[in-house]
Amino acid sequence: MVALSSTESEYIGLCYAGQHLAYLRTLFEDISQKQKVPTKLFCDNQAAIILSKDAQFQARMKHIQCKYHYLCNDLVAKKEAIVRYI
């Protein structure tokens, strides 16, 4: 994968972290330890954080493949993850 900007590369990294987060939340749920609060994901790129929180900005990032919008469309929308600036 070749990213065209630092925002895109950070957003892709957040997506992969979100996939691992979803796996771990499912694992904890399977062993009867359901997580009651959203899990925090930290990122140092403010543009990637804004992109993950608000779907209206996805229209400007059409060159990013749809599979990388999993974080925003599924995890953040369902309140399973919160993306914070570090």
Helices and strands as residue ranges (DSSP letters): H 6-30, E 39-43, H 46-53, G 55-61, G 66-69, H 70-70, I 71-76, E 81-85
